[in-house]
Amino acid sequence: MHLKLSHLSAALLACALAVVLLSCGEDDPARPTEAFSFDLAVTDTLGNPVSGLEVSVWNRLSIEPAGLLPRRADEAARAASNASTVISFGVETRSSVRVHVYDLNGGIVDSLLRPTETPPGEHKIVWNAASNVPNGVYGYRMQATDSTGVVLFEDKNYCVLARTERSYGVIGYTDADGSLRSEDARLFPGHMDLPPMTATNAVGQDVGALEVLDSVRVTVVDTTSMLGVSVDCVVGPGGNAIDILWESPVPLQQLPTAAAGVSVAAPLGDPAAPEPLPIQWSLRQNYPNPFN
């Protein structure tokens, strides 16, 4: 016997499917699938907990074939203003284009281009990351639709926001037990299954393959005396317990560079005038990447 869906049943099925799709958010393979936690404990040489310490973290980056890159002298000045990077995309036919930035949980961080009628050609848009946007890995997605709403093109890519000032790495303060706990995996993207990224310089040249490492620099600071201790550790999926000994803290200026391994690469000489690109659908790696 053949069963035939009524128009009402078909409509209900379509609505249910739409609800499921809307509830999924960004379909991002980088999202962690395992419960994550970062547990930090700070004690003095007598084993007593040290409370009220500012805790900052930075994920180390590697750019192949250059490896870990040193911090550029001008990065402190760059970090004083909103970080910015350029996202370029190509449009084949006149269409309504949307570009937005999202975090690794799929939450929208910034809408760079709301559905806007866009002519064919190459286009650029700048993401000025607000000062309250934390360091980390972010996705950006472009979608183009025709006048009837049919999707003509859709793609996504990833970028790294890596400000170098200590304040941008702060995740909290140790409590009365000398402890700090974070379950926000977005702060430690090195353990996630991130898609390949490319490091680019300020004029859009490729520098090499960019990788976010699971090596993390943790710095704890007494903001009254401005003394601190810095350690490197590995943060992986699941639970992470990190113990720091508050022993012989040093002035901040004597601590290892907070964001060692973070660098916005300088241009590789004077770039030649780029050849005109064919007009085609595309979403390219942002530049510079990483940016700060």
C-alpha positions as CSV (number, residue, x, y, z in Angstrom):
1,M,0.0,0.0,0.0
2,H,1.4,3.4,-0.9
3,L,1.0,6.2,1.6
4,K,0.7,9.8,0.3
5,L,1.6,12.8,2.5
6,S,-1.2,15.4,2.6
7,H,-0.3,19.0,1.9
8,L,-0.7,19.7,5.7
9,S,1.7,16.9,6.6
10,A,4.3,18.0,4.1
11,A,4.1,21.6,5.4
12,L,4.5,20.4,9.0
13,L,7.5,18.3,7.9
14,A,9.1,21.3,6.2
15,C,8.6,23.5,9.2
16,A,10.2,20.9,11.5
17,L,13.2,20.7,9.2
18,A,13.5,24.4,9.1
19,V,13.5,24.6,13.0
20,V,16.2,21.9,13.1
21,L,18.4,23.8,10.6
22,L,18.0,27.1,12.4
23,S,18.8,25.6,15.7
24,C,22.1,24.2,14.5
25,G,23.8,27.6,14.1
26,E,27.1,27.6,12.3
27,D,28.0,24.1,11.1
28,D,31.6,24.4,12.3
29,P,33.8,21.3,12.5
30,A,36.2,23.2,14.8
31,R,33.8,23.1,17.8
32,P,35.0,21.0,20.6
33,T,33.1,17.7,21.1
34,E,34.6,16.9,24.6
35,A,33.8,18.6,27.9
36,F,36.7,21.1,28.4
37,S,38.1,22.6,31.6
38,F,41.2,24.6,32.5
39,D,41.9,24.5,36.3
40,L,44.7,26.7,37.6
41,A,46.1,26.6,41.1
42,V,48.7,29.0,42.5
43,T,50.5,28.4,45.8
44,D,53.5,29.9,47.5
45,T,56.6,28.1,48.7
46,L,54.8,27.1,51.9
47,G,51.9,25.5,50.0
48,N,49.6,28.4,50.8
49,P,47.1,29.5,48.1
50,V,47.8,32.9,46.5
51,S,44.6,34.8,45.8
52,G,43.8,37.9,43.8
53,L,46.3,37.3,41.0
54,E,45.5,38.3,37.5
55,V,45.7,35.4,35.1
56,S,46.5,35.8,31.4
57,V,46.8,33.2,28.7
58,W,48.2,33.3,25.1
59,N,48.2,30.4,22.6
60,R,51.5,30.1,20.8
61,L,51.5,30.2,17.0
62,S,53.7,28.7,14.4
63,I,54.1,29.7,10.8
64,E,55.8,27.2,8.5
65,P,58.4,27.3,7.3
66,A,59.5,30.2,9.5
67,G,58.5,28.5,12.8
68,L,57.8,30.5,16.0
69,L,58.2,34.1,15.0
70,P,59.5,36.9,17.3
71,R,57.3,39.8,18.3
72,R,57.7,42.9,16.1
73,A,58.7,46.1,17.8
74,D,55.7,48.0,16.6
75,E,53.1,45.6,17.9
76,A,52.6,47.4,21.2
77,A,51.6,50.5,19.3
78,R,49.3,48.5,17.0
79,A,47.6,46.9,20.0
80,A,46.6,50.3,21.4
81,S,43.8,50.7,18.8
82,N,41.2,48.3,17.5
83,A,42.7,45.4,15.7
84,S,41.7,45.2,12.0
85,T,42.1,42.8,9.1
86,V,40.9,42.8,5.5
87,I,38.5,40.2,4.1
88,S,38.3,40.0,0.3
89,F,35.8,38.2,-1.8
90,G,34.7,37.8,-5.4
91,V,31.2,38.0,-6.9
92,E,30.3,36.6,-10.3
93,T,26.8,38.0,-10.7
94,R,24.9,40.8,-9.1
95,S,23.6,39.3,-5.9
96,S,22.7,40.0,-2.2
97,V,25.9,39.4,-0.2
98,R,26.2,38.9,3.5
99,V,29.5,38.6,5.5
100,H,29.6,37.9,9.2
101,V,32.2,36.8,11.8
102,Y,31.4,34.1,14.4
103,D,33.2,32.5,17.3
104,L,34.0,28.8,17.6
105,N,30.7,28.1,19.4
106,G,28.9,29.5,16.3
107,G,27.8,32.7,18.0
108,I,27.7,35.8,15.7
109,V,30.5,38.3,16.8
110,D,30.1,40.9,14.1
111,S,28.0,41.5,11.0
112,L,30.4,43.1,8.5
113,L,28.0,43.2,5.6
114,R,24.3,42.7,6.0
115,P,22.4,41.4,3.0
116,T,23.5,44.1,0.4
117,E,23.1,44.2,-3.3
118,T,26.6,43.8,-4.7
119,P,27.8,44.0,-8.3
120,P,30.2,41.5,-10.0
121,G,33.8,42.0,-9.2
122,E,36.4,41.9,-6.4
123,H,35.4,43.4,-3.1
124,K,37.1,44.1,0.2
125,I,35.7,44.7,3.7
126,V,37.5,45.5,6.9
127,W,36.8,43.8,10.2
128,N,37.7,46.2,13.1
129,A,37.6,43.9,16.1
130,A,36.2,45.8,19.1
131,S,38.4,46.0,22.2
132,N,36.0,43.6,24.1
133,V,36.5,40.8,21.5
134,P,38.9,38.4,23.1
135,N,42.0,36.9,21.4
136,G,41.3,33.7,19.6
137,V,40.3,32.0,16.4
138,Y,37.3,33.3,14.5
139,G,35.4,32.1,11.5
140,Y,34.1,34.4,8.8
141,R,31.4,33.4,6.3
142,M,30.2,34.9,3.0
143,Q,26.8,34.0,1.5
144,A,25.4,35.3,-1.8
145,T,21.8,34.9,-2.9
146,D,19.8,35.9,-5.9
147,S,16.6,38.1,-5.9
148,T,14.5,35.1,-4.9
149,G,16.7,34.0,-2.0
150,V,18.4,31.1,-3.7
151,V,21.9,30.7,-2.5
152,L,24.4,31.2,-5.3
153,F,27.6,30.9,-3.3
154,E,28.6,30.2,0.3
155,D,32.0,29.7,1.9
156,K,33.8,30.3,5.2
157,N,37.4,30.7,6.4
158,Y,39.2,31.3,9.7
159,C,41.5,34.0,11.1
160,V,43.5,34.6,14.3
161,L,43.1,37.6,16.5
162,A,46.3,37.9,18.6
163,R,46.7,41.1,20.4
164,T,49.9,41.3,22.4
165,E,49.1,43.5,25.4
166,R,48.7,41.6,28.7
167,S,45.2,43.0,29.3
168,Y,43.9,41.3,26.2
169,G,44.9,37.9,27.5
170,V,43.2,38.2,30.9
171,I,40.8,35.4,31.7
172,G,40.2,36.2,35.4
173,Y,41.7,36.2,38.9
174,T,42.6,33.5,41.4
175,D,40.0,33.1,44.2
176,A,40.5,32.6,47.9
177,D,41.8,29.1,47.3
178,G,44.3,30.4,44.8
179,S,42.4,28.8,42.0
180,L,40.8,29.8,38.7
181,R,38.6,27.6,36.5
182,S,37.5,28.2,32.9
183,E,35.3,26.0,30.8
184,D,35.5,28.3,27.8
185,A,37.3,26.2,25.2
186,R,37.4,29.1,22.8
187,L,40.2,30.6,24.9
188,F,42.4,27.6,24.1
189,P,41.8,26.8,20.4
190,G,45.1,24.9,20.0
191,H,43.4,21.6,21.0
192,M,40.6,21.9,18.5
193,D,40.4,20.3,15.1
194,L,40.9,23.6,13.2
195,P,40.9,23.7,9.4
196,P,44.2,24.8,7.6
197,M,44.9,28.5,7.7
198,T,47.4,30.7,5.9
199,A,49.6,33.4,7.5
200,T,49.4,36.6,5.4
201,N,51.2,39.9,5.8
202,A,49.9,43.4,5.7
203,V,49.7,43.5,1.9
204,G,48.1,40.1,1.4
205,Q,51.1,38.0,0.6
206,D,51.1,34.4,1.8
207,V,53.8,33.8,4.4
208,G,53.2,30.1,5.1
209,A,50.9,27.7,6.9
210,L,49.6,29.1,10.2
211,E,49.0,26.7,13.1
212,V,47.6,27.4,16.6
213,L,49.6,25.3,18.9
214,D,48.4,23.5,22.1
215,S,51.3,25.2,23.9
216,V,50.0,28.1,26.1
217,R,51.8,30.8,28.0
218,V,50.2,31.4,31.4
219,T,51.1,34.6,33.3
220,V,50.0,35.4,36.8
221,V,50.5,39.0,38.1
222,D,50.1,40.8,41.4
223,T,48.6,44.0,40.0
224,T,49.5,45.9,43.2
225,S,53.2,45.2,43.1
226,M,53.2,44.5,39.3
227,L,55.3,41.4,39.9
228,G,54.5,38.2,38.1
229,V,55.4,34.6,37.1
230,S,55.1,33.1,33.7
231,V,55.0,29.4,32.7
232,D,54.5,27.5,29.5
233,C,52.2,24.5,29.5
234,V,50.2,22.3,27.1
235,V,46.4,22.6,27.1
236,G,44.6,19.7,25.5
237,P,41.0,18.4,25.2
238,G,39.1,17.4,28.3
239,G,40.4,18.4,31.8
240,N,43.6,20.4,32.3
241,A,45.1,20.9,35.8
242,I,47.9,23.5,35.9
243,D,49.9,24.2,39.1
244,I,52.0,27.4,39.4
245,L,54.5,28.1,42.2
246,W,54.5,31.7,43.2
247,E,58.2,31.9,43.8
248,S,60.6,34.8,43.1
249,P,58.1,36.8,41.0
250,V,59.8,39.4,38.8
251,P,58.8,42.8,37.4
252,L,56.6,42.6,34.4
253,Q,59.2,44.0,32.1
254,Q,61.4,41.0,33.0
255,L,58.9,38.4,32.2
256,P,59.2,36.5,28.9
257,T,57.4,38.3,26.0
258,A,53.7,37.6,26.8
259,A,52.8,36.7,23.3
260,A,56.0,35.1,22.1
261,G,55.3,33.4,18.7
262,V,52.7,36.0,17.7
263,S,53.8,38.1,14.8
264,V,52.2,40.1,12.0
265,A,54.7,39.4,9.3
266,A,56.3,42.3,7.5
267,P,55.9,42.6,3.7
268,L,58.2,40.4,1.7
269,G,59.8,43.3,-0.2
270,D,58.0,45.5,-2.6
271,P,55.0,43.6,-4.0
272,A,54.6,43.6,-7.7
273,A,51.3,44.9,-9.1
274,P,48.9,41.9,-8.8
275,E,47.5,40.5,-12.1
276,P,43.8,41.1,-12.5
277,L,41.9,38.2,-11.1
278,P,39.1,36.5,-13.1
279,I,35.7,37.5,-11.8
280,Q,34.5,34.4,-9.9
281,W,33.0,33.4,-6.6
282,S,35.6,33.4,-3.9
283,L,36.3,34.1,-0.3
284,R,40.0,34.5,0.5
285,Q,42.2,34.4,3.5
286,N,42.1,37.6,5.4
287,Y,45.2,39.8,5.7
288,P,47.1,40.3,7.8
289,N,46.7,37.0,9.6
290,P,47.3,36.7,12.5
291,F,46.3,40.3,13.2
292,N,46.5,42.6,16.3
